[in-house]
Amino acid sequence: VILQEGIVKVVDLINTALTIGQCGTGTSVTTQEDTGLDVAQGATQKTLSNNTSDNLLTTSFILNTTDGNGLSLTEFENQFNTGESLSRIRHTPISKDNTKELTYIISYSIEGT
């Protein structure tokens, strides 16, 4: 059994290290073997805003109206401060321009059973 205080510690450790969000323009299907974005777009790399509550970590990423314009965004990832990726999502293309602000919210739940 993983103790509740252990779960809280794991969430805290991930929260401290999970600091970067970034969008991309790749088209490959996501798999567990992915090592990051298919086609990363450096102009979209920003700091995540994280919140924790017991066993839950929620990350928020906002791409404002001045970031990533002219791109057809199709993917997003959360990265650790060391550059490794924790998660990657693939979505329908979004043509980014100065009239659009995008928000990505991802929640991670650490379970002890």
C-alpha positions in Angstrom: 0.0 0.0 0.0 1.3 3.4 -0.9 0.6 5.7 2.0 -1.2 9.0 1.6 1.8 11.0 2.7 3.8 9.2 0.0 1.2 10.1 -2.6 1.3 13.8 -1.5 5.1 13.7 -1.7 5.1 12.2 -5.2 2.6 14.9 -6.4 4.8 17.6 -4.8 8.0 16.2 -6.5 6.2 16.2 -9.9 4.8 19.6 -9.3 8.2 21.1 -8.6 9.8 19.5 -11.7 6.9 19.9 -14.2 7.4 23.5 -15.4 7.1 23.7 -19.2 4.3 23.6 -21.7 4.7 23.7 -25.5 2.7 23.3 -28.6 3.6 21.6 -31.9 2.5 21.0 -35.4 3.1 17.3 -35.8 0.6 14.8 -37.1 1.6 11.5 -35.7 -0.6 9.5 -33.4 0.4 9.7 -29.7 1.9 6.5 -28.1 3.6 5.7 -24.8 6.8 5.4 -26.8 6.7 9.1 -27.7 9.7 11.2 -26.5 8.1 14.6 -27.0 6.3 16.6 -29.6 6.4 15.4 -33.1 7.2 18.9 -34.4 7.9 21.3 -31.5 7.3 25.0 -32.0 9.8 26.9 -29.8 7.8 30.1 -30.1 5.1 28.4 -28.0 7.2 27.2 -25.1 6.0 28.8 -21.8 6.0 28.2 -18.1 3.1 26.1 -16.7 0.9 27.2 -13.9 0.4 24.3 -11.5 -2.0 23.6 -8.6 -2.0 20.6 -6.3 -4.6 19.1 -3.9 -3.8 15.9 -2.1 -3.3 13.3 -4.9 -4.2 15.7 -7.8 -1.9 17.9 -9.9 -3.5 20.3 -12.4 -1.4 22.1 -15.0 -2.6 25.1 -17.0 -0.9 26.6 -20.0 -2.1 29.7 -21.8 -1.0 30.7 -25.3 -2.0 34.3 -25.5 -3.0 36.3 -28.6 0.7 37.3 -29.4 2.2 33.8 -29.2 2.4 31.2 -32.0 0.5 33.2 -34.6 0.5 31.8 -38.1 0.9 28.2 -37.0 -1.6 25.3 -37.4 -1.2 23.8 -33.9 -2.0 20.1 -33.5 -0.3 18.9 -30.4 0.7 19.9 -26.8 3.0 18.6 -24.1 4.0 19.1 -20.5 7.7 18.9 -19.9 9.9 18.6 -16.8 12.5 21.3 -16.2 15.1 18.8 -17.5 13.4 18.7 -20.9 11.8 15.2 -20.7 8.1 15.0 -21.5 5.4 13.7 -19.2 2.5 13.8 -21.6 1.6 14.6 -25.1 -1.8 15.2 -26.6 -2.8 15.4 -30.3 -5.8 17.4 -31.3 -7.7 18.8 -34.4 -5.6 21.5 -36.0 -6.2 25.0 -34.7 -5.1 27.9 -36.9 -3.5 30.3 -34.4 -3.8 34.0 -35.0 -3.9 37.2 -32.9 -7.7 36.8 -32.2 -7.2 33.4 -30.4 -6.0 32.6 -26.9 -5.6 28.9 -26.2 -5.7 27.3 -22.8 -4.6 23.7 -22.1 -5.5 22.2 -18.8 -4.3 18.7 -17.8 -5.0 16.9 -14.5 -2.9 14.1 -13.2 -4.2 11.9 -10.3 -1.8 9.7 -8.4 -3.5 6.7 -6.9 -2.2 4.5 -4.1 -3.9 1.2 -5.0 
